[in-house]
Amino acid sequence: MNRTILLTGTIMGMVAIVLGAFGAHGLEKLVDKDAVDTFETGVRYQMYHALFLLFLALYNGIAEKTKKKVFVSVLLGVILFSCSIYLLALNDVTTFDFKVIGFLTPIGGVFMILGWMLLGYRIIKSR
């Protein structure tokens, strides 16, 4: 499990850097400043959670079963939150109206919060 979490965190971090570079150097030519800011929010949260996953993989203070629950929550959260934000930020350059998936963003946020809460609870409960 730790290898999977480390690899996922590494890939997620790499993708965040690539998307951040795109947002900083290419996106401003396609969309307005508010959309670029929105895109950067998705990148920032993806990177925070990539680092979170690296920590999670290296932390041995919780059971593997709990670690897996935290991992799945964070991964689902990033996919729903950050990916929906990327699509919403790019809404003006596509023919599809991505606003219809806007409800996924807060659901993703809840999953990210849940991952932090699960880890925090298990740390508090550990002896």
Helices and strands as residue ranges (DSSP letters): H 2-25, G 27-29, H 33-58, H 64-89, G 91-93, G 98-101, H 104-125
